[in-house]
Amino acid sequence: MVLLLALTPAPDAEPVLPALGLLSHSIRRHPIDSSHLLSLPDCDAILVDGRSDLLAARAACRLLRTAGSEAPVLLVVTEGGLSAVTPDWGFTELILTGAGPAEIDARIRLALARDSDEAPARVQASGITIDEHSYSAKLHGRPLDLTYKEFQLLHFLATHPARVFTREQLLSDVWGYDYFGGTRTVDVHVRRLRAKLGEADQIIGTVRNVGYRFNLHEEPAAGED
């Protein structure tokens, strides 16, 4: 069962995700207010409606994590609200309101698979430390102030070190195959990510006429690759 936390529990309210009705998942609505979040029923995943009140959605995501909820949390936002979302909210996956049923189903399955994955949630490479549970990243111990997509891009590249990805592959794997933007989106995010890495911007390497890769550098003093 997928639990849907929404501000408007009325059955005739505008659907949070119209495509949800086309999926095989059993959906149960639940109020998003904090008084109900500490006594949620058992569920496989939690959808948080962040379309109209991002502050309430952020509080709900953080409360779910601090309360020890083990279910993956999928945050639903509009495209306009995407810029306000940051990794420290504590969600597992992000879904835009215009997502189709195939993408929603894929993201739910990905969230469930990630939640049950026994692989380490921390990645350390080239002086970068990434903690997927807290959605935080550091460079030689210095916190990096990353947007959600910048964090996803860095995490994806760092977990596939030295492998070259085309812009099309990065759009598919990081942004999702239903994303309608062009490949220039990848270039813009790489440029912003490099700016935040500062002198370590060479970690994100460019392979001319192909794409990008995460470069590995030895860090003997810190004991990290």
Secondary structure by P-SEA (a helix, b strand, c coil): cbbbbcccccccccccccccccccbbbbbbbcccccccccccccbbbbbccccaaaaaaaaaaaaaaccccbbbbbbcccccccccccccccccccccccaaaaaaaaaaaaaaaacccccccccccbbbbccccccccccccccccaaaaaaaaaaaaaccccccaaaaaaaccccccccccaaaaaaaaaaaaaacccccccccccccbbbbbbbbbcccccc
